[in-house]
Amino acid sequence: MQITHSIPELRAALAQRGKPAFVPTMGNLHEGHLSLVRIAREHGDVTVASIFVNRLQFLPHEDFDSYPRTWESDCEKLRSQGCDILFAPREADLYPEPQVFKVQPDPRLADILEGEFRPGFFTGVCTVVMKLFSCVFATTGGGAAVFGMKDYQQLMVIRRMVRQFALPIEIIAGDTARAEDGLALSSRNGYLSADERQQAMALSRALKALAEAARRADAPLAQVEATAMQALQAQGWQPDYLTVRNRSDLLAPADTSARANLPLVALGAARLGSTRLIDNLEF
Ligand code: PAF
């Protein structure tokens, strides 16, 4: 695996290698990321991963400084999966001057759910992903990029961005990797105490129960969601949202019995102690 830090180094490494398949990450890699790398290997001539903890997508009180940085083991894991090129820009490589040009996603999609509780998050994500796409694909005439379904709203926002800017990049979704008890794998799971880890599967269970109740369609959706929030609160969590949305636009579905047959997704974000976890379930 070739390790590159600057944009010229990356572009030199990509020269004559064909179409890249790219997995952007913030490091602290786990099986979820590695499964995306395995998907990437089947969708390009050269597999590229990036590690960059993107300051622009963190609010001032969030965990940018303490976000786990595990360079040696990340490199080892990427090598073990047959990743060809790792792009690990330093902050000065990606943001050599203040990044005043930003990609502003559609607020109807980006200011709800995660965007409501983390204002500006998707502007930070879109700006860095656009820039990473430029680093990886501008000299290769496009390719493919793989994103995890765990960050469901992020995946939708990126797909829209690629479509609206007519980027020659195929966006591929990778399934959420889960621990045996159902907990979605996440770098932030590492913040959980042993006790919290025992309780952490409650979020995926709450989403399953929410999806089942929404399918039954025998009560208004707002009531079903409120019951789900209360049940999680009673287990010591502080939920930001537990909600059922259309898969197509992440808006609330029409609250009629027709919802029993719509393609829906249950999405949740909740804090256990000081750790904020997100998850989702299509149904
Ligand atoms: O999902 C992530 O890890 C990040 O949001 C991404 C896509 C790497 C952008 O920083």
Boltz pocket constraint, residues with backbone or C-beta under 6 A from the ligand:
constraints:
  - pocket:
      binder: B
      contacts: [[A, 24], [A, 25], [A, 26], [A, 52], [A, 54], [A, 57], [A, 125], [A, 128], [A, 129], [A, 151], [A, 154]]
      max_distance: 6.0
